[in-house]
């Protein structure tokens, strides 16, 4: 059995090595490790939800995914100049989705690369999932941004808000 002073030296040594490795990674990696996370308030002050800001930016340019409100998402839907991407799994998508949305599950993003090849990198894309209890839309928006899509937004209110507002929906067998 080790003595307490030896054990404390070992613990201190491990702490110093891990600190040095962490600071080195922070310096070398393109996005660092994210010591400080910026937060964004989504919704009104009384019913708002705080989420981490999505600023995945591997190339150092200013592209990032931004949150949009229900009103903004519906306005873009009416203009018809946007593609909605449903980040939920296929079963949830088939049960109901924003009319015209494409199913692109966040957990199977790499399986959908052929679909992404067909999209214009300048196309406005809006990701969504179930709502404020689901972060898949944020994850998908970050993945799309990293793939070079420059006009990506995530609709954090998602399917729940859209359905509650009684906006156009569809389902698939």
Secondary structure as UniProt FT lines:
FT   HELIX           4..28
FT   STRAND          39..42
FT   TURN            45..47
FT   STRAND          49..52
FT   TURN            58..59
FT   STRAND          66..68
FT   HELIX           70..79
FT   STRAND          82..86
FT   HELIX           90..95
FT   STRAND          97..98
FT   TURN            99..100
FT   STRAND          102..103
FT   HELIX           106..112
FT   HELIX           113..117
FT   TURN            121..122
FT   STRAND          124..128
FT   TURN            132..133
FT   HELIX           136..146
FT   TURN            147..148
FT   STRAND          152..155
FT   TURN            156..157
FT   HELIX           158..164
FT   TURN            165..166
FT   STRAND          169..170
//
